[in-house]
Amino acid sequence: MDVLTTLTADKPVVIFSKSTCCMSHTVKALICSFGANPSVIEIDNMPSGQQVERALVQLGCRPSVPAVFIGQQFIGGADEVMKLNVQNKLAQLLLRAKAIFIWSR
């Protein structure tokens, strides 16, 4: 899991993705719609992508992407992020992580 800690350190939002995954694209678009600028790591385009994918699966990601970290904490995949959005909790997480600085509904 050290590889995940290294990749998510000092970044408010990190999304592990695959360039061909439609759910990854949807999650990226949702988080960007709040005004956040997430760090997106396309694991299918990196040399150590298989190692990262194994670490995500060990963390409990099934499927392995999208995998979202906010404030260095693992949030989950698309279902968890969508659920947080429906519950109006996603914006608060982004605010606490300093990924966005103002939000009003």
N, C-alpha and C positions, 0 to 999 in steps of 0.2 A: 504493500500500500504506500510505501515511501514515494513511489513514482507519482501517485496522485497528490500527495502532500506537496511535493515539489512543484507540480504543475498548477496547483490552485493557490499557492502561497501569495499573499499580498495582492490578490485580485478580488474585487467585490463579487463578480459573477463569472463563473466558468461553465461553459457548456461543452461537454464531450459529445461529438457528433460524427456522423458519416455523411460524406458529401451527397450520397444518393438516398438518404433517409428522409422521407416526407414528414415524419413526426418531429425529427430534429429541426427541420426548416420551420415547422409550425411553432415549436417552443422558442426558437430564436426570434421569430417575428413577434410573438407575444411579449417576450421580455423587452425587446427593443421598442415596442409600442408604449412602454412606460417611460421611455427616454433613457433607458440604460444602454450601455455599450459593453456587452459581454465579451469576454475573451472566448473565442470559439476554437476548439481544438478538433480538427477533422482527423480522427484516428486512422482512417483509411488512406490518408495522404502522408503519414509520418513513418519513418523507418522502424520505430519502436511501437507501432500501433497495436500489434498483437499483444505485447506486454501490457500496454495500457488497458486493452480490452479485457485481458485476464484479470487485472486488478479491479476493474469495474464489476465484473461478474462475481468476484470474491466479495465485493462490497454488497452485493445483493441486486445488482442491476440485471433485470431480465425483461426485455432484451437489453443488451449492453448500452445502447444509445437510444434516445438522448439521456444523458446523465447530467444533472444540474447541481452545481455547488453555488450557494449564496453565502457570502461571508465565511468562506472556507468550510462551511458545513454542507454535508451531502443532503440535498432536498429530495431527490428521487428522479424519476423519469417523467414522461409526458403526463401520465395519469395524475401523479402527485402535484405537478405544477398547475395543471388545469383545475384540479380540486382547490388548490390554494387561491387561484384566481377567482373561482366561483364564490368562495367563502370570503372574498375581499381581504385576504391575508397576504397575498403576494406583494402588493405595494409596500406594506409595512416591513416585510423582510428586506426588500430592496432599499428602503430608506435606512434601516438599521445597519445594513452592510455598506452604506454610503455609495451605492450604485446609482441612486437618484437622490436629489436633494429637496424636492418639493413634490407633493402629490395631493390633489384634492379630488374628491368624487362628487 
